[in-house]
Amino acid sequence: NVNRPVFFRPESEVEEELKTARDSKEALRIEMKEWINKFTADNGRAPTPQEKKDGLGKKTFLRYHKLQEEVTKLEAELASIKERLEAASPPTGMMV
């Protein structure tokens, strides 16, 4: 029914947010990995958890965790939207 209200955001909007969140998470992951590699090269050993917190900052790890949560949430939202759209589509082979 055309007059039924929409209870979910447009698929394209969620896909764009998901792409942005994934890109941000990947950029942060690379930044963290580069710091760890430099520390290892400079010190001849991997950093301890405390050295990671001191060098990268606790906020970096919190930001990474928040981005992971956002990615997971958006993936679930996108899957839900796709399920609803598929359920609303007429079966294949039927004339509309």
C-alpha positions in Angstrom: 0.0 0.0 0.0 1.5 3.3 -1.1 -0.1 5.2 1.9 1.6 3.0 4.5 4.2 4.9 6.6 7.9 4.0 6.2 9.4 2.6 9.4 13.0 2.5 8.2 15.5 4.8 6.7 16.4 4.6 3.0 18.8 1.8 2.1 21.2 4.2 0.4 21.5 6.3 3.5 22.4 3.4 5.7 24.8 2.1 3.1 26.6 5.4 3.0 26.8 5.7 6.8 28.1 2.1 6.9 30.8 2.9 4.3 31.9 6.0 6.2 32.0 4.0 9.5 34.0 1.2 7.9 36.4 3.6 6.2 37.0 5.5 9.5 37.5 2.2 11.4 40.0 1.0 8.8 41.9 4.3 8.8 42.2 4.2 12.6 43.2 0.5 12.5 46.0 1.4 10.1 47.1 4.3 12.3 47.3 2.0 15.3 49.2 -0.7 13.4 51.7 1.9 12.1 52.3 3.1 15.7 52.8 -0.5 16.9 55.2 -1.3 14.0 57.2 1.9 14.7 57.4 1.1 18.4 58.5 -2.4 17.7 61.2 -1.2 15.2 62.5 1.4 17.7 62.4 -0.8 20.8 63.0 -4.3 19.4 59.9 -5.6 21.0 56.1 -5.2 20.8 54.6 -2.6 23.1 52.8 -3.7 26.3 49.2 -2.9 26.8 50.1 0.0 29.0 52.6 1.3 26.5 49.9 1.2 23.8 47.6 3.2 26.1 50.3 5.7 26.8 51.5 6.0 23.2 48.2 5.8 21.3 46.0 7.1 24.1 43.1 5.3 25.7 40.7 7.5 23.6 42.1 5.9 20.4 41.1 2.4 21.6 37.7 3.7 22.8 37.1 5.4 19.4 38.0 2.1 17.6 35.6 0.2 19.8 32.8 2.7 19.2 33.4 2.5 15.5 33.1 -1.3 15.6 29.9 -1.0 17.5 28.6 1.5 14.9 29.6 -0.8 12.0 27.8 -3.7 13.7 24.7 -1.7 14.3 24.5 -0.4 10.8 25.1 -3.8 9.3 22.1 -5.1 11.3 20.0 -2.2 10.3 20.9 -2.7 6.6 20.1 -6.4 6.8 16.7 -5.5 8.3 15.9 -3.0 5.6 16.8 -5.5 2.9 14.6 -8.2 4.5 11.7 -5.8 4.6 12.2 -4.7 1.0 12.4 -8.3 -0.2 9.3 -9.2 1.8 7.4 -6.3 0.3 8.5 -7.2 -3.3 6.1 -9.2 -5.4 7.2 -12.8 -6.0 9.3 -13.4 -9.1 7.3 -14.2 -12.2 4.1 -12.4 -11.1 2.7 -9.7 -13.2 2.1 -6.4 -11.5 
